Amino acid sequence: MNVRDPDPKLNSSGDIKKTNQASEMLPYPHESATAHVTGSALYVDDVALPGNALHVEVGVSEHASARLKSVDLTEVRTSEGVVDVITSTDIPGENEVGALLPGDRLLSSQLVEYVAQPIFAVAALSLRQAQLAVAKAVIEYEITEPTLDVDSAMAAKSFVTPSRRWGDGNIASVIKESDHQVANELYIRGQEHFYLEPQASFASPRDDGMFVATSSQHPGEVQSAVAKVLGWPMHRVTVECRRMGGGFGGKESQAAPLACLAAIFANRNGKTVKYRMPRSSDMVQTGKRHDFKVRIALACNGEGLLQGGDFELSGKCGYSPDLSDGIVDRAMFHVDNAYFLPKSRIVGHRCKTNTVSNTAFRGFGGPQGMLAMEAAMDNLAYAAKIEPLLLRERNLYRPGFSTTPYQQDVGQIVLPDLVQKLVARSDYWSRRENIKAYNASGPRWRKGISLNPVKFGISFTATHLNQAGALLHIFTDGSVEVNHGGTEMGQGLYTKVQAIVANAFGLRISQVLNTASRTDKVPNASPTAASSAADMNGMAALNACEQIKIRLTSFAKQELGWTDPLIFSNGMVNSRGNPGESLPFSEFVGKAYMARVSLSEKGFYRTPDISVDKDAGVGNPFYYFANGASVSEVLVDTLTGNYRVGRVDILHDVGRSLNSAIDRGQIEGGFVQGLGWLTTEELLWDSSGKIVSNGPANYKIPTAHDVPKDITIEFYEEENSVPTVHRSKAVGEPPVMLAISVWCALRDACASLTEYRQIPPLTVPATPEQVYRCIQHVKGKTS
Amino acid sequence: MNSTRFNINGSKVVADIPDHNISLLDFLRDTLNFKGTKQGCGSGDCGACTVIVEDAHGKTLAVNACITPAAAMQGKNIITIEGIANQKTLHPVQQALIDFHGSQCGFCTPGFVMALTAHSLLPDAPKKNKREDIIAAISGNLCRCTGYWPIIKAGMASCGVGEAAQLRHVRMWEPQGALKKPHIPENCSGSSDESYQIAQNETMVAQRLEQRSPSDCSRSTIIAGATDEWVAVNQQLEQHETILDISRIPSLREITARDGTIEIGACVTHSELFAYFTEAPYQSSAIRELLTRFGSPQIRNRGTIGGNICGGSPIADWSPLLLALDASVVLKSAGSSRLVHLSNFFLGYRQTSLRPDEYLASVQFNVPQDWSQLSFEKISKRYEDDISSVCAAIFLAHDGDVVQEARIAYGGIAPIPMRISALEAILKGQPLSGIDHGKIKVELDSIINPISDVRASANYRLQMAETMLIDRLALEQKTA
């Protein structure tokens, strides 16, 4: 197929202003765009396997908390097409697949701790045969009392890791002595990732070990887990991930068990084995965004300046630690959101419940902390009789008031100016007045509006993860291969790194290929997470480029006799200021090869200036902060609770954009994912601990109809103050929280029914039914 | 084993379907090695598996391959993502998705390409490139990465009109290859194998029903669109011993209007009904509302009105509307036919008065004097492609202020779709201005007893049932 060489100038990327970007950092289309639209992009499940490949399904617990009395698999083993059946005793190595902390069993043998916990696994000639076989198991349980929610876990002091307490024990009196104070509780429901590609992995035995293809954000951890369950050294396991069909955090730790089971079967049977989860299994067997119960007491003085905040955050972690310790930490690190708090106490609990172990999800606890704070700011504004936006503006981090509760200075001050610009661009104040006037006439459909800022810390709070490696090869024809530990899940990482490398050598992007992430090319890589992948892998790749350029410079001097520094531009290598000294890149590197100069290099990057004591809650966990703000307007039907999101204005800080089209895509997609979390996506369990929102028929992510027609997205035009790659900023997670303004606007519309005297309670998510309930609450109070 | 003949992307394919319980998606991916069509959910909810199927009239329809039986494709022309681009150029939908950055992870992208291509193949496509047209066209496709804006823009740009449609490559594009000349095999007779048979006429259906004993009903199955049945095949792993596909029987596929009565054959699809009831002379805003929010284009292209009624579900949207139209169903068996009033058809949760030897042949009702007397309203968590928490169909005729006739039916408030006859009797003969809304609410409270589940609480369902009725009464009072 004759496909046009991607030329960004031909590509309309919407209404992004193309100022403030390095001229070479253009809005290239996604590196796989053509493969995506023609269906030729291969995902794990699409790779052709040998005809004798086997397919895996697991048998799972029907109860949330039980001891296994007997497991009879006789009928399973004789079921049509079944080749192999394993239980925990068949695991050659350790029965452990935990991520940072142990506690996740691959297969359970005695206790089951949540509904859908795997007990045994089947490999059959087809997936359907494996599924039919699994249903034939006879398992007897001795049921024990489960702990199913945050409240009962708190009462039982049931935690996966110890609670943390930061800050001032004297906070109660600070709040009490302030002019205005509020105390509220907010229950925030979790979220199903609903990546479009369900979890998948396959394993193929090789003579020196095992090859594993995985849809995982963390191939390194898959490698480690597979080696552990096989009882092998890691060097015998090679893990590859070309692309994922979406990850959003749900494939950070959750992909490993699939790879482990496939590898165990592959090793036992000497065959390629695939484990692809049907959606219906994926939605009950894999972790989700944490529910959080948040208690906040917040106080300000008569001028609306915050005096202190007392926060207690209790995350519903499920049965094991998984990544929950860091997730609750990040919720604690973000409960200030964008506001300076002179005094604070922040307590975080990691509640252990008999539910699937909750895991990373875009924002990693941050969204829950920030939403709770934004809800509390509205409450406080009503208590102090200040316009909510004024209370927010007055308390933004600003010069002289820039120290976070954990004693880090926020550094680059962005928000006061960003918010001011957004207020002007969105015409906030006149719309606010018009909406109030409109609502005053008592219409059935009420309007609401809210502006909310977002500040998000960039870096893994587990400091050791802030490292990245890259591998760069220049071949003798001048084509370049770059590889790094980051994975591509649609976020455009490969496209960005490809452009960074092309730019470093003055090449067209089609001359640089970013190949699949593989554990034998770049070892010990961190997960692609925490929004940091472009920052870190981009820098690692750049580091490799710079090293090769140093070698090429001395080669040019010694072998070609060129005297001036080299310039790589437009496919040529030139000596600065000397027009005679110029060669096409391919010819130049060909000469370097003949002169026996290495054209391959590894690059490395470690994020500087970060360290934190998480028990004390003091330190510099973040290299910098990404910022943004949004204004949302909503229209609410007071008779049914139905609503529409109207105009949305977003101003977001991506530093100097690496690719404006991709960054805009992250903002749009993040906003809608946040919108779903806060509106239609209702994650529900029944009283026995079963997930009842267990499929797309009853768990509703947004459709095209739900996204506002009238949206304006602009970049805040200022480069990062710290030396990140091309002075860009991370953009993966922060935009999710821009949707908080929709939730606050819904609440504002309901408050109009009190003539803006009170701000009624609203749950998360604010489904039409919950908005209706909020309205009834108001009517009950006011009538 | 069935040997099935059809065209894929313009090429004739004769292949053995390994198992008649296999979906078109598994057949495409696992047997024929077409990996571009993706499995996202297996229940027709996400659209990642969308393919285009050309019917006997040359209409190109988007369908969900995951809930379409592979054997149902006998003699059809199928277009997959692999057949969309011609050899030299991408299809304008594909190029627009690249230009507008409409793919991120790319997993949903083939499904969007297919849904948008199906839309762009409509005869009036150039007139249907407004934002709401494109949104409707992709309402059965989920994307978790982009937030849909770039996809909507790409759809608007590639469907014929507007600034972006002036792009050179869009103008250059002519349907070629698979899309140029649809080839429909003339002989699409059913296979001789009994495991999956495509019935040619009603006699075959009656005979099959007569032969099957009451005990093997579940194993010997009658299907039409199978949009519900194939979810059970995928999710509950149901295995049917034999399947009789009645979707092509001409006499079950007709809509006839005669002497003030409309009769709709059981196998008329929702898409066909949408066309019928949104054009003169039978334009119904209520049916438009029902069908706009009913499933997705992919579901409406396969699902039939007979299937929606026969399922007996309390949340099937057609049933309340047909109850409000005072409809009856025609139930046939070998040698007999009976007319059953729809309000006597539903017996209990997913139980109907259909006998094991009977099939539903058609539904019929009198054409209302004025279609505006019929309204339909639906409450659901999400606007598009969601199942009703509660829905109301209300027929209200009044002469000036006085109510002449009221027929009120609900879905989602009882184990069956239900008429509220007691309320209808109260309203009849009353002046609209004199109706005590409070009394109506109390009355409704005493009759209906909804449940709480994952979609809504009992209380919300009750409140919404009241609100929808009071709202309609208030509206009529204003216009009286």
Chai-1 contact restraints between the chains, C-beta under 6 A:
chainA,res_idxA,chainB,res_idxB,connection_type,confidence,min_distance_angstrom,max_distance_angstrom,comment,restraint_id
A,N2,B,K88,contact,1.0,0.0,6.0,A-B,restraint_1
A,N11,B,D99,contact,1.0,0.0,6.0,A-B,restraint_2
A,P29,B,I98,contact,1.0,0.0,6.0,A-B,restraint_3
A,S32,B,G106,contact,1.0,0.0,6.0,A-B,restraint_4
A,A33,B,I98,contact,1.0,0.0,6.0,A-B,restraint_5
A,A33,B,S103,contact,1.0,0.0,6.0,A-B,restraint_6
A,H36,B,S103,contact,1.0,0.0,6.0,A-B,restraint_7
A,H36,B,G106,contact,1.0,0.0,6.0,A-B,restraint_8
A,H36,B,T109,contact,1.0,0.0,6.0,A-B,restraint_9
A,V37,B,Q94,contact,1.0,0.0,6.0,A-B,restraint_10
A,V37,B,L97,contact,1.0,0.0,6.0,A-B,restraint_11
A,V37,B,T109,contact,1.0,0.0,6.0,A-B,restraint_12
A,V37,B,V113,contact,1.0,0.0,6.0,A-B,restraint_13
A,T38,B,A85,contact,1.0,0.0,6.0,A-B,restraint_14
A,G39,B,G36,contact,1.0,0.0,6.0,A-B,restraint_15
A,G39,B,I81,contact,1.0,0.0,6.0,A-B,restraint_16
A,G39,B,E82,contact,1.0,0.0,6.0,A-B,restraint_17
A,G39,B,P110,contact,1.0,0.0,6.0,A-B,restraint_18
A,A41,B,G106,contact,1.0,0.0,6.0,A-B,restraint_19
A,D46,B,K35,contact,1.0,0.0,6.0,A-B,restraint_20
A,Q131,B,L237,contact,1.0,0.0,6.0,A-B,restraint_21
A,L132,B,L237,contact,1.0,0.0,6.0,A-B,restraint_22
A,F194,B,R144,contact,1.0,0.0,6.0,A-B,restraint_23
A,L196,B,G40,contact,1.0,0.0,6.0,A-B,restraint_24
A,L196,B,A48,contact,1.0,0.0,6.0,A-B,restraint_25
A,L196,B,F107,contact,1.0,0.0,6.0,A-B,restraint_26
A,L196,B,C108,contact,1.0,0.0,6.0,A-B,restraint_27
A,L196,B,R144,contact,1.0,0.0,6.0,A-B,restraint_28
A,E197,B,F107,contact,1.0,0.0,6.0,A-B,restraint_29
A,G245,B,C105,contact,1.0,0.0,6.0,A-B,restraint_30
A,G245,B,F107,contact,1.0,0.0,6.0,A-B,restraint_31
A,G246,B,C105,contact,1.0,0.0,6.0,A-B,restraint_32
A,G246,B,R144,contact,1.0,0.0,6.0,A-B,restraint_33
A,P278,B,G42,contact,1.0,0.0,6.0,A-B,restraint_34
A,R279,B,C41,contact,1.0,0.0,6.0,A-B,restraint_35
A,R279,B,G42,contact,1.0,0.0,6.0,A-B,restraint_36
A,S280,B,Q235,contact,1.0,0.0,6.0,A-B,restraint_37
A,M489,B,C105,contact,1.0,0.0,6.0,A-B,restraint_38
A,G490,B,Q104,contact,1.0,0.0,6.0,A-B,restraint_39
A,G490,B,C105,contact,1.0,0.0,6.0,A-B,restraint_40
A,G490,B,C145,contact,1.0,0.0,6.0,A-B,restraint_41
A,L639,B,T467,contact,1.0,0.0,6.0,A-B,restraint_42
A,A661,B,H101,contact,1.0,0.0,6.0,A-B,restraint_43
A,G665,B,H101,contact,1.0,0.0,6.0,A-B,restraint_44
A,G665,B,Q104,contact,1.0,0.0,6.0,A-B,restraint_45
A,E668,B,G147,contact,1.0,0.0,6.0,A-B,restraint_46
A,E668,B,W149,contact,1.0,0.0,6.0,A-B,restraint_47
A,G669,B,C145,contact,1.0,0.0,6.0,A-B,restraint_48
A,G669,B,T146,contact,1.0,0.0,6.0,A-B,restraint_49
A,G669,B,G147,contact,1.0,0.0,6.0,A-B,restraint_50
A,V672,B,G147,contact,1.0,0.0,6.0,A-B,restraint_51
A,T680,B,K381,contact,1.0,0.0,6.0,A-B,restraint_52
A,T680,B,R382,contact,1.0,0.0,6.0,A-B,restraint_53
A,L684,B,V454,contact,1.0,0.0,6.0,A-B,restraint_54
A,V692,B,V454,contact,1.0,0.0,6.0,A-B,restraint_55
A,S693,B,V454,contact,1.0,0.0,6.0,A-B,restraint_56
A,P696,B,C41,contact,1.0,0.0,6.0,A-B,restraint_57
A,P696,B,D45,contact,1.0,0.0,6.0,A-B,restraint_58
A,P696,B,C46,contact,1.0,0.0,6.0,A-B,restraint_59
A,A697,B,D45,contact,1.0,0.0,6.0,A-B,restraint_60
A,N698,B,V454,contact,1.0,0.0,6.0,A-B,restraint_61
A,K700,B,K381,contact,1.0,0.0,6.0,A-B,restraint_62
A,K700,B,R382,contact,1.0,0.0,6.0,A-B,restraint_63
A,K700,B,D386,contact,1.0,0.0,6.0,A-B,restraint_64
A,T703,B,S139,contact,1.0,0.0,6.0,A-B,restraint_65
A,T703,B,E384,contact,1.0,0.0,6.0,A-B,restraint_66
A,A704,B,I135,contact,1.0,0.0,6.0,A-B,restraint_67
A,A704,B,I138,contact,1.0,0.0,6.0,A-B,restraint_68
A,A704,B,Y148,contact,1.0,0.0,6.0,A-B,restraint_69
A,H705,B,I135,contact,1.0,0.0,6.0,A-B,restraint_70
A,H705,B,Y383,contact,1.0,0.0,6.0,A-B,restraint_71
A,H705,B,E384,contact,1.0,0.0,6.0,A-B,restraint_72
A,V707,B,G147,contact,1.0,0.0,6.0,A-B,restraint_73
A,V707,B,Y148,contact,1.0,0.0,6.0,A-B,restraint_74
A,T767,B,K381,contact,1.0,0.0,6.0,A-B,restraint_75
A,E769,B,A456,contact,1.0,0.0,6.0,A-B,restraint_76
A,E769,B,Y460,contact,1.0,0.0,6.0,A-B,restraint_77
